[in-house]
Amino acid sequence: MDLVVEQDSVVRIQIHTYNPKNQVRAFIFNNDDKDNKKPIGFSVGGRSSASLFMRLKQEEKAYRLVLEYESLDQEDACPISHVRIITKPINDTILENLECRGKPLPPTHVTLKSDDVVISGEFAFPGDWLAKAVKN
């Protein structure tokens, strides 16, 4: 199967089989590897499930996704596998997963009363706060 990536994205592939003797693996090959010799990503897992999660850069040519049986139960009359492929632009993923969810900003000033200073707590570090900290 060809995977066309129009912008830098993350891809997640999940494979599930009901018979643990039927194991399916996924491999992603670069678009310029015509012989499919060296995958740039592959699924890992065991028994009846495997998954692959990786970042794919925007390319003019499609990536190649190959699904292969690693083992197959010869007595299984209907070896069915469920495959889910999810792709999402990397910028959307970053915005969704790195949002500040109500955590306070770290203090702007810390009063030093001794040589040992400990500040503890959960703080948010939004991009504009980091930019200001770098400038100062």
C-alpha positions as CSV (number, residue, x, y, z in Angstrom):
1,M,0.0,0.0,0.0
2,D,1.3,3.5,-0.7
3,L,1.2,6.2,2.0
4,V,1.2,9.7,0.6
5,V,2.4,12.2,3.2
6,E,1.5,15.8,2.1
7,Q,2.9,17.4,5.3
8,D,5.1,16.2,8.1
9,S,3.0,13.7,10.1
10,V,2.9,11.0,12.6
11,V,1.6,7.6,11.6
12,R,0.2,4.9,13.9
13,I,-0.6,1.4,12.7
14,Q,-2.3,-1.1,14.9
15,I,-2.8,-4.7,14.0
16,H,-4.9,-7.2,15.9
17,T,-5.6,-10.8,15.2
18,Y,-8.0,-13.1,17.1
19,N,-5.8,-16.1,16.7
20,P,-2.4,-15.6,18.5
21,K,-0.9,-18.1,16.0
22,N,-1.6,-15.6,13.2
23,Q,0.9,-12.8,13.6
24,V,0.9,-9.9,11.2
25,R,3.7,-7.3,11.1
26,A,3.8,-3.9,9.3
27,F,6.9,-2.4,7.6
28,I,7.3,1.1,6.1
29,F,9.9,1.6,3.4
30,N,11.3,4.8,2.1
31,N,10.0,5.9,-1.3
32,D,13.4,5.6,-3.0
33,D,14.0,2.0,-1.9
34,K,12.6,0.2,-4.9
35,D,13.6,-3.3,-3.7
36,N,12.1,-2.9,-0.2
37,K,15.3,-4.0,1.5
38,K,15.6,-1.7,4.5
39,P,12.5,-0.7,6.3
40,I,12.6,2.8,8.0
41,G,10.0,1.6,10.5
42,F,8.4,-1.7,11.6
43,S,5.7,-2.8,14.1
44,V,6.5,-4.5,17.4
45,G,4.3,-6.6,19.6
46,G,3.5,-10.1,20.4
47,R,0.9,-12.8,20.3
48,S,-2.2,-11.2,18.8
49,S,-1.3,-7.5,18.5
50,A,1.4,-5.3,17.0
51,S,1.8,-1.6,16.6
52,L,4.0,1.0,14.8
53,F,4.3,4.6,15.7
54,M,6.6,7.0,13.8
55,R,7.1,10.4,12.2
56,L,7.0,10.6,8.4
57,K,8.4,13.7,6.6
58,Q,6.6,15.2,3.6
59,E,7.7,13.6,0.4
60,E,6.7,13.8,-3.2
61,K,6.8,10.1,-3.6
62,A,4.6,7.8,-1.5
63,Y,6.0,5.7,1.3
64,R,5.4,1.9,0.9
65,L,3.5,0.1,3.7
66,V,3.9,-3.7,3.6
67,L,1.9,-6.1,5.8
68,E,3.3,-9.6,6.2
69,Y,2.3,-12.7,8.1
70,E,5.1,-13.6,10.6
71,S,3.3,-16.8,11.4
72,L,0.0,-18.3,10.2
73,D,-2.1,-21.1,11.7
74,Q,-2.6,-23.5,8.9
75,E,-5.7,-24.9,10.5
76,D,-7.4,-21.5,10.7
77,A,-10.0,-21.4,7.9
78,C,-10.4,-17.7,8.0
79,P,-7.3,-15.8,9.4
80,I,-8.8,-12.3,9.8
81,S,-6.7,-9.3,11.0
82,H,-7.9,-5.9,12.0
83,V,-5.6,-3.1,10.8
84,R,-6.0,0.5,11.8
85,I,-3.9,3.2,10.1
86,I,-4.0,6.7,11.6
87,T,-2.0,9.7,10.2
88,K,-2.1,13.2,11.7
89,P,0.0,16.3,10.8
90,I,2.7,16.8,13.3
91,N,1.7,20.4,14.0
92,D,-1.8,19.3,14.9
93,T,-0.4,16.6,17.2
94,I,1.8,19.1,19.0
95,L,-1.0,21.6,19.5
96,E,-3.4,19.0,20.8
97,N,-0.9,17.3,23.2
98,L,1.1,20.2,24.4
99,E,-1.7,22.5,25.5
100,C,-1.5,24.0,29.0
101,R,-4.4,22.7,30.8
102,G,-5.0,25.1,33.7
103,K,-1.6,24.7,35.3
104,P,-0.1,28.0,36.7
105,L,2.9,29.7,35.3
106,P,6.1,29.3,37.2
107,P,7.0,32.3,39.5
108,T,8.6,35.2,37.7
109,H,10.8,36.0,40.7
110,V,12.3,33.8,43.3
111,T,13.6,35.3,46.6
112,L,16.9,33.6,47.6
113,K,17.1,33.4,51.4
114,S,19.8,30.7,51.5
115,D,22.2,28.7,49.3
116,D,19.7,25.9,48.9
117,V,16.6,26.9,47.0
118,V,13.9,24.4,46.1
119,I,10.8,25.2,44.1
120,S,8.3,22.4,43.6
121,G,5.0,22.1,41.9
122,E,3.5,21.5,38.5
123,F,3.8,24.5,36.2
124,A,2.9,25.3,32.6
125,F,5.5,26.6,30.2
126,P,3.8,28.1,27.2
127,G,5.8,29.2,24.2
128,D,5.6,32.9,24.8
129,W,6.8,32.5,28.4
130,L,9.8,30.5,27.1
131,A,10.6,33.1,24.5
132,K,10.6,35.8,27.1
133,A,12.8,33.7,29.4
134,V,15.3,33.2,26.6
135,K,15.4,37.0,25.8
136,N,16.0,37.8,29.5
